[in-house]
Amino acid sequence: MNKRMNKNAFCHIQCLARKVSGAHNGGVLNGNVLIRQASHCTFGDAQEFFTDDLWRTLPRSWQEALDGLNPPELATQLLGMPGEGEVVRYRSVWPLSLLALKSTACALAFTRTPGFQTPSEFLENPSQSSRLTAPFRKHVRPKKQHEIRRLGELVKKLSDLTGCTQVVDIGSGQGHLSRFMSLGLGLMVKSIEGDQRLVERAQRLDQELLQALEKEEKRHPQAVHAGPRHSPHHVVRWVEPTALCEELLLPLETLPQSGARLLLTGLHACGDLSVALLRHFSCPEVVALASVGCCYMKLSDPGGYPLSQWVAGLPGCELPYRLREGACHALEEYAKRLQKAGPGLRTHCYRAALETVIRGARPELRRPGVQGIPRVHELKIEELPC
C-alpha cells in the first residue's frame, strides 16, 4: 500500500480495486449464505465428532452416502482430490444437497493451481536460494530464504517509489527479514519484537552476519557493496492491536521535510498483529505498508474479526475459531493424509475418541491445552509422557 502515487497510477488502481472488490463482495455474500445453511456440518473437529456426536447432526441421506468410506475414498470423493492416476468411483448416488454443497464450496474457493513449480532460485540446490549470498542464508530455512528475499525486495521497491528509507519491521522475531533489508538492501530498519529472547538472538545473529560480510569483503573487495552498514535497531515492545504504539511511529532519523516518514512491514504478522499494522498504516507518519499475515483464527472477536464494516453488517457473519483455523490450512495436506491412511491418522482418531472418556471423568477439562508429541504413533503406551 502506498499513499504517494501519481494521479494516473492512482486512478488505474482505483478502477482495478472496484472490479476486484465487486467480485470479492459477491464471493463473501455467497460464502456467508453457504456457511449459514451448512452450519450443522462445519462447526467441529475430530474430538467434537465423538464428544458432541456430530455424526447425528448430518441429514440421514448424507449419512447413508458417507458411511463406510475409507480415508482415501473421503479424499477422492468428498474433497475432490484423487490420487495420481486414480479414477473417481462412487458406491452410490449421492443426495443432491450433498453434491450441491461440494460443488458450491469448490466454486467459492480460491484457485488451488500453483502459479509456478519450484522457484528458479532453488533449482540447483533445494536448500539454498541462489539469489541470496551465503551469509544471508545461514540459519535460515529455504522457505524463509524465499520469503525474506521476495518481501525485502518489495519493500525496497516501495522505498524507491516513496523516497522513504526508514522501515519498521513489526513482529521481527529473530530478525532475518530485518537483517536482509538493512545489511543486504541498505535500508534503515527498526525491528520491533515482544520476546526479549528472540531480540537477543537477533542481535547475536546481526554481529555474526556483520563479521561474515567483512570477511567476504576482504576476500572479494569488488564483489561486495562497500560503504557504511547499518544493523537493524532492535526494540523490545509488545504491539497492542487496539492502541497505537508511539515507539513504532518514532523515526530512526529526523528528516527536515514533514509528512510521511515510515514504511511498515511484517512477515507472518500473527493474528491481531496484522490488525495493528493496518491501524498504524492510517497514521500520517506512515507512507506505505507491506504485510504478510498469518494465523487468522487468532484474530480477536470482536476487535480483530471482521475488520470490514461491510462484512460485520452481514447476518450470521460470525466465524468461530475452528472455522477460521480450518481456513488457514491447505486442503491438499488433509487430502494427502487421508490418501496415505497412515498410523498417525489412526492415532489422531483414537485420541479424539478418548476425549469422551476424559470428559466423562472430568467434565471441567473441556479442550485443555495438549502438547503435541512428534511421531507419537510410533511410541508404545508405556513410553508416552504423563
Sequence and secondary structure as in RCSB ss.txt:
>XXXX:A:sequence
MNKRMNKNAFCHIQCLARKVSGAHNGGVLNGNVLIRQASHCTFGDAQEFFTDDLWRTLPRSWQEALDGLNPPELA
TQLLGMPGEGEVVRYRSVWPLSLLALKSTACALAFTRTPGFQTPSEFLENPSQSSRLTAPFRKHVRPKKQHEIRR
LGELVKKLSDLTGCTQVVDIGSGQGHLSRFMSLGLGLMVKSIEGDQRLVERAQRLDQELLQALEKEEKRHPQAVH
AGPRHSPHHVVRWVEPTALCEELLLPLETLPQSGARLLLTGLHACGDLSVALLRHFSCPEVVALASVGCCYMKLS
DPGGYPLSQWVAGLPGCELPYRLREGACHALEEYAKRLQKAGPGLRTHCYRAALETVIRGARPELRRPGVQGIPR
VHELKIEELPC
>XXXX:A:secstr
 BS   HHHHHHHHHHHHHHHHHHHHHHHHHHHHHHHTGGGTS  HHHHHHTTGGGGS HHHHHHHTT  HHHII
IIIS    TT     SS   HHHHHHHHHHHHHS   S S SS GGGSS TTS TTS HHHHTT  HHHHHHHHH
HHHHHHHHHHHHT  EEEEET TT HHHHIIIIIT  EEEEEES HHHHHHHHHHHHHHHHHHHHHHHH TTTS 
 S     EEEE    SSS  HHHHS SS  SS S  EEEEEEEEETHHHHHHHHHHTSTTEEEEEEEEE GGGS 
TTTTS   HHHHTSTT    HHHHHHHHS HHHHHHHHHHT HHHHHHHHHHHHHHHHHHH TT SS      TT
GGGS GGGS  
